[in-house]
Amino acid sequence: MGEMIGAMALLMKNFKKYAGQDADKETISKKELSDMLHAEIPGMVGDKKELDAFFTSLDGDEDGKVSFDEYIVLVGSLMMILKEMLDQ
């Protein structure tokens, strides 16, 4: 398996890991998102107000959960931030 396929598989596995914490295995709740960010990217999101705003920005269809498509937007955004940091 190529590195890119491996990286995509890892992102899918990460989504399933956190989406699988409650009854809905197809979406990430606000709590699951909080758990994921605190575990995977410590320090990224601070207080509850910041988490709420971040969650709202990800929840494009405003259904109160983050789908896999919305998660991919998060990953893409984080990759752009990382690229900017590394380019400096």
C-alpha positions, 0 to 999 in steps of 0.5 A, spaced: 500 500 500 502 506 498 503 512 503 498 516 501 493 510 501 495 508 508 494 516 510 487 516 508 486 509 511 489 512 517 484 518 517 478 513 516 480 509 522 481 515 526 474 517 524 471 510 526 474 510 532 471 517 535 464 516 531 464 509 534 463 512 542 456 513 542 450 509 538 451 513 532 457 510 528 456 514 522 457 521 525 461 525 530 458 528 536 460 534 539 463 530 545 466 525 540 469 531 537 472 534 543 475 527 545 478 527 538 481 533 538 484 533 546 487 526 544 489 527 537 491 535 537 492 537 544 491 544 545 488 546 539 481 547 542 481 551 549 474 552 552 467 550 551 465 556 547 471 555 543 469 548 542 462 550 540 464 555 535 469 550 532 463 544 532 458 549 529 463 551 523 464 544 521 457 542 522 455 544 515 448 542 514 447 544 521 444 537 524 448 537 530 453 532 528 459 531 524 459 527 518 465 523 514 464 529 509 464 534 514 470 531 518 474 531 511 473 538 511 476 538 518 482 534 515 483 539 509 483 545 513 488 542 518 493 540 513 492 547 510 494 550 517 500 545 517 503 547 511 503 554 512 506 553 519 511 548 515 512 553 510 515 559 515 
